Amino acid sequence: MSIPESDAILAVLKGIADPESGRPLTETGQVHTVDAGPDRIAVTIGLTSHAAILHQQTKGRVEELLRARFPGITHVEVTVAPHDRPPMKLGQIGLEAKSVIAVGSGKGGVGKSTIAASIAIGLALAGSRVGLLDADVYGPSVPHLLGLSGRPQIEDGKIMPARLELPTGSLPTMSMGFLVPPGEAVVWRGPMLHGAITQMLRDTAWGALDYLIIDMPPGTGDIALTLSQVLPLTGAVVVCTPQEVALIDAVKAIAMFRKVNIPVLGMVENMSFFLCPDNGKRYDIFGTGGARRTAAELDIPFLGDVPIQIPIREHGDAGKTVDNYADSQSRPYLEAICQRLVGNLAAAHAARPPLPSLPVL
């Protein structure tokens, strides 16, 4: 058979959108090489670390389209290479991040901090550059969940964040829990909260980030308003449990985010059910499917559920939340939430590509 021409292959690749920008890979210099023979096609595409968790999915999509367009080709090889695209500075505080995602809840006790930390860890393990800000000033729990401690040092006028070391790099983390002695209460009014959150965002040496995940305090209050004022948020994730009283408060949290013009990226149902390890029977302790129904009613994406699992509780108590990703039962639920979150962002980018032209690097 004839060898496929490069122009024909590039025409196929034009139908693949860069997950981060939403623009065709062919327009952003992200098709690195194209090679073809009588029975083979080999292409190398560049993808950014922002879309790291979608790299395999994008690669599979390219393979699928090439096989459909050239059915006589027996061997299709798609290689993903790094494609660097630095973040722009956001807002007046100059934070270098591509996506800023708040994780909130309508009430306490629903596992919001565990989900926020798990999203940050999941994205970082996939290969993205991630920072985690614990903005729950009154009840900071992220340091304990990650097993981090110690008072931050100041270098060149910047606060040096604590870092959770991962196989893929480190996760910079900042929290009021590093600044206040254990057991001491923070009794602050709105202006002091505003100043503290702004300072942690502005003065922490975050470095260049793909994602900054912000663990919000429960309920509705000043911090959401502060965040909406000091930098453009990509959106918010709302965590709740299936029970009606939690859903009522979650709906209030969604209304709060919408009121301050923060898009709601989706809902997560935590403590969704308990699967007994002894008999394999499922117990819907707090009811079932409440968050999924509420998300559908409010036209909000449902990002996934997380069951009640003893290892998740044990890892959090031991400061080893990262070990949830080494647990074969917990990992699929947490990874699915991260993939749907970033996948939905990619779909939104493809539907409405950013207006400014992105530099080709």
N, C-alpha and C positions, 0 to 999 in steps of 0.2 A: 504494500500500500504506500501512498505518498506520505511524505513527511509533513506534519502540520506546520503551517507557517506561523512565525512569531506574532504577526498581526492578528491572526485568528485566535491564538492563545491569549493575547492581551485583551481582545474583545470579551473573552470569557471573564478574565480577571477584573474587567471594568464593572462587572456586576457584583463584585465583592466590596462591601463597605468596610473601611477602617473602623473597628469598634469604638475607638476613642473619638474620632472627629466626625464620623458619619459620612465621610467623603470616599469616593472610589480609591482603592489602593493605587490605581494607575495614575491618579491625579496628584498624589502626595509623595511620589518617589519611593513608594513602599514595595514595588516589584523590583527586586534586586537582580535576579537573573532569570532567563528563559532559555531552555535548551530542549530540543526535540530530535527524535530519530524515528526510524520506520515503525517501531513498536513501543516507543517510550516518550514521555514528557516529563521534564524535571524543571520545577520552578522554585525560586526562593523568594519568600515574601517577608517583609519586615513588619513586625508588630511591636507596639509600645508596651512598657511594663504596666501601664494603666489597665490594659486589657489582658493581663497575664492569665487570669483564671479562665479566659475564653480562647486561649491560643489553640488548644487542641480542637475545640469546636469549630473555629474559623478554618483551621487546616483541613478538617474533615469536609467542610462545605466546599472549599476549593477543589479538593479531590473529587467530590461528587459532581460538581459542575463540569470539570474537565472530562471525566469519564462519560457523562451524558452527551457532551458536545463531540467527543471523538471516540465513538464506541469501538472502533477497531484497535485502539491503543490498549495493550495488555499491561503496561507498567506505567503508573503515574506516581511520581515522587514529589511531595511538597515539603519543603524545608522552611521552618520559621526561624528567622534571624532577628536579633534585637534591632529596634529602630528608636533612636533617642529623640525625644521631643520634650524639652524642659518646660516646666510649668511657668505660667505668668504669675506675677504678684497680684494678690487679691485685696481689694478694698484699701482703706487708708492705713491698715496695720501692716501691709506688705507681706502677708503670709504667702509662701510659695507652695501652692497646692492646686491640683487640677480639680478635685472633687472634695467638698466638705459635707459630710453626712452626719446629722444629729440623730441619736437614738434615744427616743423618749417613751414615756408611758403615762397613763392617766393617774396611776396610783403606784405606791411602793409594793414590794413583795412579789413582783411578777417575773423577776429574773432579768430585768432590763440591763443591768451592768454585765451580767454573764453573757448576754447576747451581744452587747456592744463590744466586749473584749473578744468574743469568739469571731465576730465579723472582722475585726482588725487583724486578728491572728490568721484567720483563713485567707484573707487577701494577701497578707505578707508572706505566708507559706507558699502561695501560688506564684510569688515573684514580684508583687507590686511593692512600691515604696510607701509605707503606711506609718502614720503617727496616731497616737491615741491620747485624747484629752479627757480627763475626768472632770467634768464641769458640775458634778454633784457636790457642791461645796459643803452642804450640811451633813451629808453622809457618804464621803468618798470611800468606795470599796475596791476600786480598780487596783491599787497597790497590793492589797491582800490577795485578790484573785490571781495576780500575776507573780506573786512572790517577790515584789520589789520593795525596797525600803531605803532610808537614808535621805538626808537633806541635800537638795540640789546645790551644786557649786555654781558660782558666777565666773564666767570667762569672757573678757572683752565686752562686758556689758550685757551679755546674754546668759539666760538661765540654761544650764546644761541638763537636759531631761534624763530621767532614768531610762535604761534600755533593757528590753527583754531580748536576749540573744536567741536567734532562731537559725535553723540550717540555711535559710536563704538570706540571712542578714540580721539586722537588729530592728526592733520596734521601739522608737522613742516614745516615752510616756510621761505625761505631766499631770499632777493631781494636787489638790489642796492637802491630800493626805500626806504628802511629803513635807509640807510646811508646818503642819499643826501637830503637836505631840499627841500620841494615842490617848484616847479617852477625853480629850479636851473638845468642848463644843464650840462651834463657830456661830456667833450671834451677831449677824450683820443685817443692815437694811439694804434696800435696793441699790443706792449709789455705790456702796462698798462692794457689793456683788459685781456690779458693772465694771468697776475698776479692776477687780481681781481677775475676772474672766478675760477682759481686754489685755491685761498685762501678760497673762499666761499665753494667750494667742500671739501677742506681738513680740514679747521678749524671750520666748523660748527658742533655743537653737534647733528648730525642727529639721532644717535642711530642706532640700527639694522633695516634695511629696506627690505621689499620685492621689492618695486619699488621706484626709484627716477625719478620723472617726471621733465624734464627741458624745460622751456618755452624759446625758442630760439628767437633772434632778427630776424626781417624779412629780406629777401634777402639772399645773399651769402656773406660770409666774414670770419673774423678771428676766431670767436668763435667756429664754427664747426671744424676748424683745431685744435684749442686748446683742445676741448673735445676729438677728436680722438687721441691726443697725451698723455693726462694725465690719461685716464682710458678707459677700453673696454666698449663701448656702445652696448647694446642689439640691438638697432636700432632706427629709426626715423619714426615719423608720420608726413605727410605733409598735411596741411590744405589749402583749396582753395575755391573759389566760382565757380559757373558754367560758368561764363562769360569767353570768349576766352582770354582776356588780363590777367586774373588771372591764367588761365591754362598755358599760355606761361611761366609765371614766376614760376609756380609750377614745371614745367618740368625742369627748370634751378635748382631749389632747389634740386630736385631728383638727377640730374646729379652731383651737388656738394656733396651730401651725399655719392653717389657711388664713387666719386673721392677720398674721404678721407676714404674709406672702412667702411662706416657706413651703415648697411643694412636698406633698406626702408621697414618698417613693414606694411605700408598701407597709403591710402589717405582718408581724410574726406572732404565731400562737405558741407560747411557751407552756410547759407542763401540760401538753396536749392530751396525753394519756399515759397509762402505766402498763407496760408489757411485763407480766410476771416471769421472771427467769426460771421459776420452778415448773410451771405448767404451760407457759406460752400464751396464757389467756390475757386478753386486753381488758383493762379497767379504765373507764372514762370518769376519773375521780372528780373533775371539775366540769363535767359536761363534755360535749364534743362539737367541733366544727363552728364554734361561735365566731371566731375571728374570720374564718373564710366567708361566712355568710355576711358579716358586717362589712368586710372589704368589698364584696360584690354589691351590696346595697349602696355603698358610698363611692363606687367606681374607683376603687384603689387596688393596686396589685396585691395579691396574697403571695408572700415570699416563701412561706413554708411553716412547718410546725416542728417542735422539738419535744419529745416525750419526757416524762419524769424518769430519770435514770440515776441510779445510785452512783455510778462513776462520775457523772457530771457534778454532783454535790460533793463527792469526796475530793475531786480534783480542785474545785473552787476553794474548799475549806483548807486544803493543803498548799494553796498558792501555786497550783500547777494546772491552771485552766488550759494551757497549751496542750496538755496530755489528752484532752478530749479528741484531738485530731489523730492521736495514736490509738484510739479506741475504735474498734471496727463497728460498734453499735452506734456510737455518737457521731462519728465523723460524717457519714452520709447525709444526715439531717442538716448539719452545720454547713457543709460544703454546698448543699443544694441552695441554701439561703443566699450564700455569697454569689453563686453562679446566677441565680435569678435576679439578684440586685444589679449586678454588673451587666447582665444580659438585657435587662429592661433599660438601663442607661444607654447601652449601645443601640437598642432599637429606637429610643428617643432621639439619639444623635443622628441616626440614619434618616429618620422622618423629618428632622429639622436640623440639618447640618449647621454648625456655627457660622456666622456671617464673616468674621475676619479670616483672611487667608492665613493658613498655617505654613510656617517655614518648612521647606524641604531640606532635611538634614542628611 
